């Protein structure tokens, strides 16, 4: 299996497991049980798309660029690239901000809408009700998310390698998932 497919499969399994964990935690916090199967299946379906989305954003707006310097000039925090050349990764602040804006606007809008409609659809809810939930619940859920996800985005885009961002999001999402499972159980 090629490397990208392995990375997507690994991220998907991790996200599904974390979704299951958050759903199980939520079952102990509410008398009405969350739709565990629908939440896990949704994680399995959504994670590959989100993984590819993160890859696209990184290609479109690279978060780091490499600075090279000959051996006669010291570069703090640099590593040897051999042949008397040192390299250092430097954060591209402008691209990082662009990624965060796109992720927190377009990305979150699409993800929230797909989540609200998708989890319901996986439970067999009629399409009209799924669409109504998207219309009425998207903005309140996005507002709640803006209290958490911009901070996760800063962490992800400045400290976390692109191939690990979906998993970091899923780890933070463990707590967020409990919140969502409790919402889904309403």
N, C-alpha and C positions, 0 to 999 in steps of 0.2 A: 504494500500500500504506500503510495507517495507520501512525502512528509506533510504536505498541506492537509491531505485527507486524514492522516493520523492525528494531526493537531485538532482538526475539527471534531473528529470522533472522540478524542480525549476530553475536549471542552464540553461536548454534548453530554457525555456520560457524567462528568462532574456536575454540570448544571442540573441534569435530571436528578442526580442523587441529592443535591442541595435543595432542589424543589421538593423532593419527597420528605427530606428532613424538616424543612420549614412547614410543610403541610401537616406533618405528624405533630410538631410542636403546637401548631394552631389547634389541633383537635383537643388538646388538653386545656385550651384557654376559652373555649366557647361551647355551649351546649349543642349548637347546630354545626354539624361536621362540614368541613370544606370539601370541595370536589377534588379529592387527592388525585385520582386517575387523570382527570382533565388537566389539572395543573402540571403534572409530570409529563403528560403527552405534549402539552403546549411547550414546555421547556425543551423537549426533544425536537420539536418542529422549529422553534424560534432560534435556538442557539446557533445552528449553522449559518442562518441568515445574519445574525448579529456578529458572528465571528468574521464573516466575509465583509460586513459593513466596517468593522474595525480595521481590517486589512486595507480596504478601499480608502478610508480616511487617512491612514498612515501613508499610503502611496501618494495620495492627492496633496496632503499637507505633512510632509516629513517632519517629525517632532525633533529630530536631531540632525546635525550635520557634522561631518568629520573635519577637524582641523589638523593639518600636517605641519610639522616643523622639522627642519634638519637638526641633526644631533648637536650642533654647536649652540643652539638656543634651547633653553630649558622651557618646558611646558608643564605647568603644575597639574598633577592628576593625570598625566598622559601615560600611555603604554608604548613600549617599543614595538615598532612594526618591522624591525629588522633593517639591515642596510643603512643604519645611521639615521633612520626616520622614526619620529614618534608621532602618535596619533592621539587625539582627544575628542570625545563626543561632546558637542556643545548644544544645549537646548535652543531650539528655534522658537522663541517666545511668540512671534507673530503667527506662525503656523499652528502652534499649540492652542492659541486663542481662537483661531479660525475653526479648528477641529471641535473645540468645546462648544462654540456657538452653534455649529451645524448639528452636533450631537444633542445638545440640550434644546434645540428647537425642532428641526425636521425629524431627527432621530427619535426623540422622546415622543413626539406627536404620533408618529407611525407605530412605535412600539406599544404605547398605551392603547391606542385604538385597536391594534391587532390583539393585544392581550384581552381587552374588555369584550370584544366580539368573539375572539377565538376560543377562550375558555368556555363561554356560554355555548358556542356552536358545538364544541366537543361534548357538552352535556346534553345535546339534542334540543336546545332551546331554538324556537323558530327564528328565522332570519330577521323578521321585523323586530322582534324583541332584542336580538343582538345589536341591530342598528340603533335602536332606541337607547340601549345602554351606552353605546359609543357616543351618541349625541349628548346624553345627560351626565355621564360620569367622566368623560375625558378630561375636562378642565379641572374639576375637583381633584382627580387623581394626579394630574400633572402638577397642580399647586402643592399637593402633599409631597410629591417627588422632588420638587425644587428645594425642599428643605434638606434633602440628603444628596441627591445625585450630582449637583454641580461640584460638591466637595470630592466625591468619588472620581469625577471626571478630571479634576486637577491632579489628584493622586495618580490616576491611571496614565495620564498623558505626560506626566513629568518624571515618574519614578518606575513605572511598570513596563516591561517589554511588551510589544504589541501582541505577541502570541499568548501572553498571560492575562491580557486585559479582560477577556470574557470571563475567565475564572475568578479574577479579583472582583469583578462585578457580581458574579454569582455568590461569592463569599459574603460580600456586603448584602447582596440580595437575600441571603439566608434570613436576616432580620426583616428585610423588606418583604420577603416572601411570607413570613408569618403575618405581617400586616395585611398583605394582599389576600392570603388565605382566610383571614378573619373577615375581610370585606366580602370575599366570595361566598362565605358561609351565611351572610346576612339574608 
